[in-house]
Each structure stands twice: as structure tokens, then as C-alpha cells.
Amino acid sequence: MEFLFQFGLCLAVISLVGTFSIKGKRKLIAASLLAVGILLGIATYSNDIRQSQLNPSQTTEQSAGQQEQVAPTPVEEMPSTERMVWGGEKVVLAGDGEYLLPKGKKSLCITGLGMKDGSTLVPQDITIGGISYGTLGSKCQELPAELEGRVIVDFSPGKPWGTKEAIFNIYKEYDSKPGGIGQLPFIAIGM
């Protein structure tokens, strides 16, 4: 209804200007449009007043077009399997070992490992500096600011297949399949 009120108001203003600047038959058309615009504006305004009287719980601000925001219902989250793109500086984690992390804000970004259709998703567990992180889908998690300097990274803690060669082969195998995704996790610097 607010759109009709605004449309009627615009039509009335344009027609009013036209009524004073045009002569002949065009003046009659402009005057008719002015009348239609005013009637349209009055009709929508009176309808808004009528609705606010029928529903007194609405405030004046709400009836003027502002509606209360309703929280969306929670949706069951399916883990994303899209690649993560970060154009800034990053440290790619390519297996167990020691990595040099700079000072400042940083986030661990893990992309879904498996098939994009979600039929196969491989959980990824990584320990960085003694803190365990894991996810099934694409997700970035902020790392503690004090996590800097030489840090030990352990893929699949307690499992023997975390060597750089083994991890590279696992990710390469999924990435080479049609519909597969296997992007190595990375630490985004400044994120």
C-alpha cells in the first residue's frame, strides 16, 4: 500500500506542475491525472488508517511502512564443499610439520574434502600448536592471536598418515575425481 501512496503522490506532483505549464487539451489531461493521483493517495492513506484501527497492537511507525524484523527459522546446515579463495597472504598446510606463523590476526580455513554433491565428506582433524580443529565442510575459524612463530601442525592426530606426501596424495586424489574437491587447508593471514 505504501507503494500506491508514493505513486499517487508522485503522479499528483507531476500533474500539478503540468496543469500550470500546459494549455489546451493537455491541461485537461494533466488536471485529470492530478485528481487521480490525489484520490489514489487519499484512498491508500485512509486504508492505512483503517488497518491501524483494526489492529491497535501495531505502532504508528509500523503502519507507516516499517515492519518488525522476525528472526529467521533455523535451517539445517549442510556443510559447504566449495573451494575457499583468499587473495591475501596465506600459509598452506600440506601435512605434518613445523610452520612459521606471523604475528597478528589469522584464521584456519578448511575446505570440504570429498565429493561436491555431499555423498562423501571426509572429516578433517588438524592440531595446530596443541589445539585441535576439525570440520566436515568449508569453514574458517579464527586462531588465537598468541599462536605465532614456529608452530607444530599435526594432520589426523594420532594417525600415521599425516606425512606431507600422504596428505598431498589424499587431497590430490579427491581433487582429480569428477565432482571431487580436495583443497589443502590454509591459514589466512589478516583474516
Secondary structure by P-SEA (a helix, b strand, c coil): caaaaaaaaaaaaaaaaaaaccccaaaaaaaaaaaaaaaaaaaaaaaaaaaaaacccccccccccccccccccccccccccbbbbbccbbbbbccbbbbbbbccbbbbbbcccccccccbbbbbbbbccccccccccccccccccccccbbbbbcccccccccaaaaaaaaaaaaacccbbbbcbbbbccc
